[in-house]
Every structure is written in C-alpha cells, then in structure tokens.
C-alpha cells in the first residue's frame, strides 16, 4: 500500500456552555462569564481499515450514555463505528459535566440544578458532526510519525501522601493546597513525563498529541469558564503552529494534582500554564520522524465493574429524594445511582488503543490512579506508551485495589469495588500486547 493512503483529517469545534449553564455537575456556581472558550479538538485517521476518530474535549467529564452519544455522533459523521472512536475529556473543572442518565434522575427528583442542558448537549453533537464532515473534505497524507518526551517541572504531585504508619490517609492536598504543611510534603508518586506523538506529511508536522498526568486546573468555583492550565498551554502552542493541530490529553490523574506547587492564588494559573507549555516544547524538541510502517486499532469492551458492596439503589434514591440533604450529597448519589443501574444493565466500558510503529496510544475510562499509567508502560517496555484517561467517566475514580480501605476522598467516592483493578489491568494487557499479524502495513 502506498504511504499516501494513510491520511489525517483534523477538526475542532466549540463546546463552551452558555450563560447560566451548570458547571461541575451543578455543585459550584453556574456560568457567569467566559474568560476562555472550550474546544473539542480531534482528527479522523483514514486508510487503516474503517476510519478512526480520536478527540479531546475541554469538559470535566462525559459519563455513561452521554459518552456513547458522542462516540456515535462522531462515528456517524466519519462513516465508521462507535468502537473506532475515542472521546477523552481533559477534565477541567470550570466546565460542563455531562451525564444524561444522571440528568434524568435529578430532573425527576426536583430541587436540583440540571447536570446538562439537553439542547446544549445536542447542539455540541451537531457541531461535532459538521466539523468532522468538513474535515473529511480536506485530509492530509500521513507518511511519518515521531515521539518525544520531557519532564515537567513542579506541576504534578500526588494527592495522597500524608499518611500514618499503617498507610491510612490523614489529609490531602487537591489542585491547590493553601496549607503550607501540605505543600511541604514530598511530591509522591507521579509520572513526570509529558509525552508527545506527532504525525507528519513529509516534513510538515500536521498533528501533535500531548499527554500529561495531572488534574488540569489551578483554581475554580467562580463561575468563570476557562480551559485552565492544560488548555491555555495547548492554545499557546497552537497559536505558534497554526498549520499543526495540537491536542492535549490528561493521563491517569485520579490521585495526582498540582497541590504541592499551587496555593490557590490566581497568579498560579499562569505559572502552571508556563510549566506545562515548557514541557510541550521540550518534548517536541526530541521528535525524530520515521516512516509509518504499520497501523492497528484495537478495542476492548469491559463489562461494567461491580459497584461498591455498600451501594443500595433504594437507599441512594431515598437520599436523592430527600430535599433536606445537601445538594452535593443528593447530586453525587444521583451519579452513583446511574452507575448502579448501568452495572445492572451490563452496558460495557469502551477501551481502545492505536498502534503506529513502536508507539501505542492507550485510551482508558474514568479517573484512573497514576499507578495504571505506570503499569501500562511496564506492560510494553519495548514501546512508547502514551495514556489518555477520562474517557467514559461513568465509574468515577478508579483506584488501585491496594488503596481501598486506606481512606481519602478518591477511594471514599469511587463507584466500583476493588475488582475493577484486575479487570482493567487485564483489558490493558490485551490492548497493549505486541502487534499481531492483522496489522495494516504501509
């Protein structure tokens, strides 16, 4: 097959919520203004079997049927199947959180803010279909691929480092940590590397995918929509290279944030943005394009891991219906109930991987702990593995099994039982296995 038969069609469309729309599922002030618009950025890869769609959305999360609806809409526009579409959220918190299942629950309960406005949700799908259709009219040949990485200085830090002698979490730092003691604790387990994978048409870099594992926000809760540190760094690089599509994916950052290096002051947004931007530029400096030799797309449908044993659909519904409970407790219970119903229905989670030469782009669901990203890399030491988490966020946080029972926010609100660890690891192993005979060669 000729090299030029592999093609890439870049697209971008606006997903900024309107004034008054809920942010973060309705737990914090709604949209009062927009300081920085939100985007969905992606591409369609043609010539490796049926079209493949990969995109990153400047939203907090897409859960359950909402995530599937996005994949189906983009698949329809690209002339492919939803199984060949990866939709990952960047996970900014000054942004929408979309779950159609939870929206139906809160609407029926009354007294709670909408999680997602259905008209806005459908409008985003329409924009997505149009953007993909327009992109397909002018694809670029893909002849070469490159990868590079660089350490990011003083951004990521583990949230769960303050423990007693038995490993029990005594306190946590989040995206910011006003407390000097918490900021003074060690950085903890992170993946310090920002990884970049770039596609080329001859000598022209036409798309660059950047991957880094940390919660991507500096401060939030003021009703001002923005794409925060990750989005601002990406946009700065995009402005410098208008002919190359830049995408940013958040890795397994369920237990990683900027708290050690951020006291919450507004000026830290610029500081952290600069450090992520510097990581992007440094990673790109190590790019050395090589001809594309083989491409393969893999998918795994993971049965929904069982919900926590203590979850009761009847008890959750009662908590939601009781208007005396706090908004956060009622809303979170609605998300939990959505997951319990999904487990009962057996609707699987979609995981996928794109293999190009010795590069693997791995797409995972939920807020996975960073241990999963490090584990994925260890499963393929011979490959350059770049991990994007925050696909279908139906299961919420996904801790490793050793962390259950150790306390801390993430494990206390995780929807799945510890069985999720073995199930997810087995799925990753399948997606990361060495290339097989069915690869598309170029």
N, C-alpha and C positions, 0 to 999 in steps of 0.2 A: 504494500500500500504506500502511496506517495506521502511524503511528510505533510504536504499542504492539506491533506484531507482531514487532519485534526484542526479544529477551529474553535475559537472562543468568542462569544458574543457578550460583551459587558453591559450591565444595566444598573440603573439607580432610580429610586423614586422616593418621594416624600412621605413620611409616616408621622408627621408632627400632629399631636392631638389638638383639638380646638379648645378655645377658652371654656373653662368650666368643666372640662373632662376630668375624670378621676386620674390620679397618679398613684402608682404603687398599690393598686387594688382598692383605693379609697381609704387607706389608713393614714394618709398625710394630706395636707391641703391640696385641693384641685388646681388645675391650670389657671394661674392668674396672668401669666405672661410667658413669652418665649424669648430667651436670650440666644438660643442656638437651635436651629431646626434639626429634626431627627430624620435619618435616612434608612432605607434598605438598600444595601449595595451587594451586587452579586454578578454571576456570569452563567451562561449556558455553554457547556462543553459539547462540541459536536464531533462526530467521526469515530467515537469509541463505543459503537453499538447505539442504542437509543440515547437521545440527549440526556445529559446530566446537568442538574441545576444546583448550584451552591450559593448561599447568600448569608449575610449577617445583618440583623435588624437592630436598630438603636432603640429597643424596648427592653423593659425589665424581664419579661418572660412571655412565652406562648405555651399554654397548657392544654393537654387533652384534645378535645375536638377542635379547638382554635388552631393548634399546631397542625393538625391534619388538614384543616381547611386551607391553610396557607400552602402546604405542600401540594394539595390537589389543584389549587388555582394556578400555581406556577407550572405544575406539570401539564395542565391543560393547554396553557399558553405556549409551552415549549414543545408540545407534541410528544410527551413522554408519560411515564407512570410516576405516581407519588413515591414509589420505592426508589426512584432515581433522583430524588430531590432532598437536599439537606438544608434545613432552615435553622439557623442558630441565632440566639439573641446575644447582644453584647452585655446586657444586664445592668445598664444604667438605672438608677432609682428615681430620677426625675423624669419618668417616662411611663407609658402605659404597661399594665399587666393584663394580659388577655386570656380569659378562660370562659368559654361560652357555657360550660356546664355550671360553673360557679355563679355566673351571671343569672342563670335561670333560677338557682336556689335563692339568691339574695332578693331577686325580684319578687318571688313568691312569698318570702318572709316579710318584706316590707320594713321600712325604717332604716335601710342601709343604702349607702351610695352605690350606684352602678359600678360594677367592676370594669365593664367595657360597654360603650355605646354601640349598639349593633349597626347603626347606619354608618358610623365612622369605620368600624371594622370592615364592613362590606366595601366602603369606598377605598380602603387600603388594598383590598384584594383586586378591585377594578384597576387601580393604578398599577399594581403588580403585573396583571395580565397585559396591560397596554405597554408597559416598559419592556417586558420580555419579548412581546411581538415586535416592537420596534427594533430591539437589539438583534433579533434574528435576521433582519433585513441587511445588516452590515457586519457579519462576523469577520474576525481576523484569523489568519493562519497561525497555528502554534507549531513551531519547529524545534524549540529548545526549552529546557527547564533548568532552573537553578535554585539552590537553597543556601541559606546562611543563618547565623545566629550570633547574638551578642548579649552579654549580661546587662540587665537594667539595674542601675544604682539607686538604692534607697527608695523603693516603691513598695514591693510586696513584703508582707510579714504575716506569720501565722497568727490566727486569732486566739488559739487555744494553748498558750504557752505558760500561763500562770496556774500551776497545779500543786497539789500536796504530794507527799512521798508515795502515795498509792496511785498517783496519776489522775486523781479527781480534779476537774477544772474548778478553780476557785473564783475566777473572774476572767473577763475577756476584754480585748480591745477590738473595735469594729473598723469601719472605714476610716474613722478618726478616733483619737484617744486623747481627750482633754487632760487625763490624769498623767502626770509626769512619771509616776512609778510604772504604769503600764507601758509607756513609751520606752522606758529604760530597760525593759526585759529583752531577752535575746530575740533575734529575728525569727527563729524557729524554722520548721520545715517548709520550704518553698521550692519552686522551680525557678531559678534566677534568670533563665534564658528566654529572651524574646526570639522567636523563630520566624523566618520569612521564607516563603516559597513563591517564586516568580515564574511567569510564563512569558515566552518571547516569540516574536515573529521576526526571524533573522536576528538582527542586532537590537531591535526595538523591544523594550520591556513593555508589555501590554496589560499585565495584571500582576499585582503583588499582594499576597495574603500574609498578614502578620498575626502571630499567635503569642499571647502572654497570659499567665495565670495569676490574676488578682481581681478582686472586686474593683470595678472601674469607676468608682465615684469618690469625690473629695468631700463634698457636703451636699445635703439635700434637705427637703422638707419645707421649702419656702414657696412652693407653688410656681417656681420658675423652671420651665422646661429647658433642658440643655443636654448635649451628648457627653458632657463631662470629660474627664482626662483622656480616656481612650478615644472618644470621638473627636475631640479637639486635636489630638496628636495626629490622628489619621487625616483629618481635613487639612491640617497644615502641610502634611506631606503630599496630599492630593493637589493642593494649590501649586506646589513646586513642580509637580509632574502631571500636568493636565491630560496628557496623552496615555497615561498608565492608570488603570483602575486600582485604587488601593482599598483593601478590605482589612478589617480588624476583627479578630475572633478572641473571645475570652476563654481561656483554658479552664482546667479543673480548679476552681477558686472558691469552693464552698467554705473552706476554712482558711482562706487567705484574703487579706485586705491591706490597706495602706496605713493601718493604725499606728504602727511604730514610728512612721515618718510623717504623720499628719495630726496636728492638734485640733483640727476642725476650723481653723481660721480661713476665711475666704481666699486669702492670697496663696494658700497651698494648692489650689486648683491649678494655677499657672506653674507652680514649682513641679508638681507631679506630672503635668502635661509635658513639660520640657524634658523630664527624665524619660518618659515613655517615647517621646519623639526622638530623643538621642539614641535610644535603643533601636528604634526602627532604622534610622540612618546607619548605625553601626552594623546592624545585621545585613542591610543591603550592600554594605561595602564589601562583604565577603561572598557576593554572588558570582558564580562562575558557570555560565550557561553551558549545557551539554545537550546533544541531540536527543529528542524523545525517542525512546526505543520500544516502550511497552506501556499500555494503559489498561487498568482494570478497575471496575466499580463493584463493590461488594455491599450487601445488606444483610442484616440480621433482624428478625422480628423477635424481640424479647418479651415473653409473657410478662404481664404486669407483676412485679414482685409483691408478695403478700403485704397487706397493711399491718401496722403495729397491732399486737395482740390486744392491747388495751382499747383500741378503737371500737366503738359501737355506733352503728349508723343511727340507731334510735336515740342514743344519748347525744350524738352530735346534732341531730335535727332538733332535739329539745333545747339545746344550748343556743342554736341559731334562732329559734322562735321566741326565746325569752328576751324581750326588749330591755330588761333590767341589766343584762350582761353588757360588757364593754363592746364597742364597735369592733375592736381588734379581735377579741375572743369570738365574737359572732362571725366575723368575716373569715378568720383563719379556720374556724370549724367548717365553714362552707367549702373551702378548698379541700379540707380533709375528707369531707363527705363526698366530694366529687371523685377523689382518688378511690375511696372505698367502693363506690359504685362502679368505677372502671375495673377494679380488681374482680368484682362480681361478674361483670360482663366479659372479662377476659380480653379486652382490647389491648394489643401489644404495643410496646415502645419500638420505634424505628431507630436503628443504629446503622451507620454506614461508614465506608472507607473508600478513598480514592487512591489507587496505587499508580504512580508515574515514575518509571525508572526505580531508583532506590529511595523514593520519597513516599510516605504514607500520610494522607490527611484523614484523621480519625474524627468522627462526629458522634458525640455522646449526649445523652439526655441529662436533664436536671442539674442541680448544684453539686456536682461530684467533688469530693475532697481531693486535694492535690496528690494524695497517695495513688489515686487511679492513674493520673497522668504519668507519674514516675514509673508506675507499674507497666503502663503501656509501652513506654520507651524501653524498659528492661525486657519486654517480650520480643522486641525486634532490635537487638543491639546492632544489627547489620544495616539498619535503615534509618533514615531521618524522619522521625515521627513527630508530626505537629498535631496537637489535640485541640479541638473546639468542643467545649461543653455547652450547656444551656440550650440544647435542642428542645425536645418535648419536656417541659418542666413540671409535668403532672405529679411526679413523685417528690417534688420539692428538694430538700437537701438529701444527698446520698453519701452518708458517712461510710468509712470502712468499718468492718464488724468489730474491730478492737476498740473503737471509740464509743460504742453503745454502752451505757452504764457508767460512763465517765463524766456525765454532766455536761453543762454548756448549752447554749442556745440551739446550736445546729442539730445536735442529737435529740434534744427535747422536742423539737418541732418536725423532725424527719417523719415522713409519712410511711416509709417502708420498714419492715422488720429487718434484722441483720442478715437475713437470707439474700438480700439484694447484692451483697458483696460477691458471693460466689457466682451468682447468676450473671452479674455484669462482667466479672472477670472472665468467665467462660465465653461470653459474647465478644469481648475484646480480643481474646485469643483467636477466635475464629476469623475476625475481621483483619487481624494483623498477621496471620500465618503467611509464610513465604509464598511467593507468586506461584500460580498453578498453570497448567498447560492451556487453559482457556483465555489467557490474556490476549488483548488486541495488540499485535505488534505493528511497528511503524518503520 
